[in-house]
Amino acid sequence: MRDGYTRKLERAERANPSFEEHQRRYQTSLVIVAGGAEGTEFVLEQAQTSLGRGPDVDLAFADPTLSRQHLAIEFTGKGFRARDLGSMNGMRVNGRESRVADLESGDRLQIGELELELVVEKRELPARTYVLPDED
């Protein structure tokens, strides 16, 4: 600032990571913690996963209190979001009724008789190996 003018620093804006980048660094899954089949884990392998009891969902459960298309879990670039798909019985996130909720690891979703926990675990990335040319 020798000339008396302030200059704005140019900073590279980091774009939100893609789902593929998130998947490379983390494993994200839903684990049933109550409502039957406790401990069952479902790895989220796509940017959007639908849940319900109908045939047109990614994760189908034989729970008559679920709507055919009950809930969607979506990757937003900043994390995951749960979105109710207009279900009859709604959803609860950490005990609170909600239509849409941003999720963090450890958050619990209740849909019908099922209670699910979102688990995000950091993957161990392999060390990078560089091959150096031989010096002659």
C-alpha positions in Angstrom: 0.0 0.0 0.0 2.8 2.4 -0.7 0.8 4.4 -3.2 -2.1 4.9 -0.7 -4.5 2.6 -2.6 -5.8 -0.6 -1.2 -5.8 -3.5 -3.5 -8.2 -6.5 -3.3 -6.3 -9.8 -3.2 -7.4 -12.2 -5.9 -8.3 -15.5 -4.3 -9.2 -18.6 -6.2 -12.7 -19.7 -5.3 -12.8 -23.3 -4.4 -15.7 -24.9 -6.1 -17.8 -27.3 -4.1 -16.5 -30.8 -4.5 -18.2 -33.2 -6.8 -19.9 -36.3 -5.4 -17.0 -38.3 -7.0 -14.4 -36.3 -5.1 -16.4 -36.7 -1.9 -16.6 -40.4 -2.5 -12.9 -40.7 -3.1 -12.2 -39.0 0.3 -15.1 -40.3 2.4 -17.4 -43.3 2.8 -21.0 -42.2 3.6 -23.6 -44.6 4.7 -26.9 -44.9 6.5 -27.1 -47.4 9.4 -30.3 -48.7 10.8 -30.3 -48.1 14.6 -33.9 -48.9 15.4 -37.0 -50.4 13.8 -35.7 -53.8 12.8 -32.5 -55.0 11.2 -30.4 -52.9 13.5 -26.8 -52.5 12.4 -27.6 -52.9 8.7 -25.5 -50.5 6.7 -26.3 -49.0 3.3 -23.4 -47.2 1.6 -24.5 -44.2 -0.4 -23.0 -44.7 -3.8 -24.8 -42.0 -5.8 -25.4 -38.3 -5.4 -29.1 -38.9 -4.7 -30.7 -41.9 -3.0 -34.4 -42.3 -2.5 -36.0 -44.3 0.4 -39.5 -45.7 0.8 -41.5 -48.8 0.5 -42.3 -48.7 -3.2 -40.6 -50.4 -6.1 -39.3 -47.1 -7.6 -36.8 -46.2 -4.8 -33.1 -47.0 -4.3 -33.6 -48.3 -0.8 -36.9 -50.1 -0.2 -38.1 -51.1 3.3 -41.1 -53.3 4.1 -42.5 -50.8 6.6 -46.2 -50.0 6.1 -45.7 -46.6 7.8 -43.5 -45.4 4.9 -44.8 -43.8 1.8 -43.8 -45.4 -1.6 -41.4 -42.5 -2.1 -40.7 -41.2 1.3 -37.4 -39.4 1.5 -34.4 -38.5 -0.6 -30.8 -38.1 0.6 -28.9 -35.7 -1.7 -25.3 -34.6 -2.0 -25.2 -30.8 -2.2 -21.5 -30.1 -2.6 -21.2 -29.0 1.0 -22.6 -32.2 2.5 -25.8 -34.2 2.5 -29.4 -33.1 2.8 -32.5 -35.0 3.6 -35.7 -34.0 1.8 -39.1 -35.4 2.4 -40.8 -36.3 -0.8 -44.3 -35.5 0.3 -44.8 -38.5 2.5 -47.9 -39.0 4.7 -46.0 -39.5 8.0 -43.1 -37.1 7.4 -39.6 -37.3 8.8 -37.8 -36.3 12.0 -34.2 -35.3 12.1 -32.6 -35.5 15.5 -36.0 -35.7 17.0 -37.5 -32.6 15.2 -40.0 -32.7 12.4 -38.6 -31.4 9.2 -39.3 -31.3 5.5 -35.7 -30.5 4.5 -32.6 -30.7 6.6 -28.8 -30.4 6.1 -27.1 -33.4 7.6 -23.9 -34.1 9.4 -22.3 -37.3 10.4 -24.1 -38.7 13.4 -27.5 -37.1 12.6 -30.4 -39.4 13.0 -33.4 -39.7 10.7 -36.7 -41.2 11.7 -39.0 -42.3 8.9 -42.0 -44.5 9.9 -40.7 -47.1 12.3 -37.1 -46.8 11.1 -34.4 -44.8 12.7 -31.3 -44.3 10.6 -28.0 -42.7 11.3 -25.8 -40.9 8.8 -22.2 -42.0 9.1 -19.4 -40.2 7.2 -16.0 -41.8 7.6 -12.7 -40.5 6.1 -11.1 -43.0 3.8 -7.4 -43.8 4.1 -5.9 -42.4 0.9 -2.9 -44.3 -0.5 0.4 -42.4 -0.3 1.5 -40.8 -3.5 4.6 -42.3 -5.1 6.9 -40.4 -7.3 9.4 -42.0 -9.6 12.6 -39.9 -9.9 14.8 -40.3 -12.9 18.2 -42.0 -12.4 21.0 -39.6 -12.3 23.7 -40.6 -14.7 
